[in-house]
Amino acid sequence: MVVAPTYAWQMPKVVERWIRETEFEGTKDIYIVLTCGGSVGNAAAYAKKLCAEKGLHFSGLALVAMPNNYVALSNTPDKAECAAILEKAGERIVSLAALIQKGEPFPEAAISFKDRMNSGPVNGLFYALFVHDKGFAASEACVSCGKCAQRCPLNNIRISDGKPVWNGNCTHCMACIGGCPTEAIEYKSASKGNRRYYIMKD
C-alpha cells in the first residue's frame, strides 16, 4: 500500500518518482491512499497507468480527507474542526484496511470533466507556478532549533548562520512551516496570519 498526501489533484511528483525507482517485493497488488483536504480529481487514472508500467496490479485509489494544512495558499481549520476531520479520517482508514485485508479493490469513484481538467492541465500549471521553495523564509522569531531541517522529507533545508535555507528541491509538504514551534517560517505574504497545523510525531 502506498500512502501519500496529494496536491492539485494528483499524488506528489516525488512519490511518483519513488514508485518508479523502487523494486517492490511480495504481492503485486497495490492500494494507493491519498490524503488531502478535498478532491483527488482523476488521480486514479494516472496511478493505474503508473502501476501498469511497473508491472503491478492496481487495486484502487482512495481518499482520506485530512485537515487542510496548505498554509502557503489557504488557512487551516480551527482546533475543533481539525479534531472532527481526524475522527472521520480514522473511521475511513479502518474501512479501507478492511477491504485490503479481504483482498477487495477500493470502490471506483465517478470522474467528472472538472476532475480530468484538474488532474491534467491544471495540475501541470500548478506545479510549474507554485511548487517551489522560493517563497519560504524565516523571521526573527526563529530560535535555530533545526526542526524544519529534521522534518523535511527531501533533506531540502540546511541551517546556515542559525537560519533555515531552502535548497530548491521542495514538494510543498508544509512540514517546515506547519511544524515550526515558534511559527517563524512564512511563505511570502500568503501564510501570514494563517493557523499552523502539524500532527506528525518527531
URGINOR-V339174 format. One record per backbone hydrogen bond with DSSP energy under -0.5 kcal/mol. CO is the residue of the C=O (numbers start at 0). NH is the residue of the N-H. If there is no record, write none. Layout:
co=CO nh=NH
co=CO nh=NH
//
This chain:
co=1 nh=32
co=3 nh=34
co=4 nh=11
co=6 nh=9
co=9 nh=6
co=11 nh=14
co=11 nh=15
co=12 nh=16
co=13 nh=17
co=14 nh=18
co=15 nh=19
co=16 nh=20
co=17 nh=21
co=21 nh=23
co=27 nh=56
co=28 nh=30
co=29 nh=58
co=30 nh=1
co=30 nh=32
co=31 nh=33
co=31 nh=61
co=32 nh=3
co=33 nh=63
co=34 nh=5
co=35 nh=65
co=39 nh=42
co=41 nh=44
co=41 nh=45
co=42 nh=46
co=43 nh=47
co=44 nh=48
co=45 nh=49
co=46 nh=50
co=47 nh=51
co=48 nh=52
co=49 nh=53
co=50 nh=54
co=50 nh=55
co=51 nh=54
co=55 nh=57
co=56 nh=29
co=56 nh=58
co=58 nh=105
co=59 nh=31
co=61 nh=33
co=62 nh=64
co=63 nh=35
co=68 nh=70
co=69 nh=72
co=69 nh=73
co=77 nh=81
co=78 nh=82
co=79 nh=83
co=80 nh=84
co=81 nh=85
co=82 nh=86
co=83 nh=87
co=84 nh=88
co=85 nh=89
co=86 nh=90
co=87 nh=91
co=88 nh=92
co=89 nh=93
co=90 nh=94
co=91 nh=95
co=92 nh=96
co=93 nh=97
co=94 nh=98
co=95 nh=99
co=96 nh=100
co=97 nh=101
co=98 nh=102
co=98 nh=103
co=99 nh=102
co=111 nh=115
co=112 nh=116
co=113 nh=117
co=114 nh=41
co=114 nh=118
co=115 nh=119
co=116 nh=121
co=116 nh=122
co=117 nh=122
co=119 nh=123
co=120 nh=124
co=121 nh=125
co=122 nh=126
co=123 nh=127
co=124 nh=128
co=125 nh=129
co=125 nh=130
co=126 nh=130
co=129 nh=131
co=132 nh=135
co=134 nh=187
co=136 nh=185
co=138 nh=141
co=145 nh=149
co=146 nh=150
co=147 nh=151
co=151 nh=154
co=155 nh=166
co=157 nh=159
co=157 nh=164
co=159 nh=162
co=162 nh=159
co=164 nh=157
co=173 nh=177
co=174 nh=178
co=175 nh=179
co=179 nh=182
co=183 nh=138
co=185 nh=136
co=185 nh=187
co=186 nh=189
co=186 nh=190
co=188 nh=191
co=190 nh=193
//
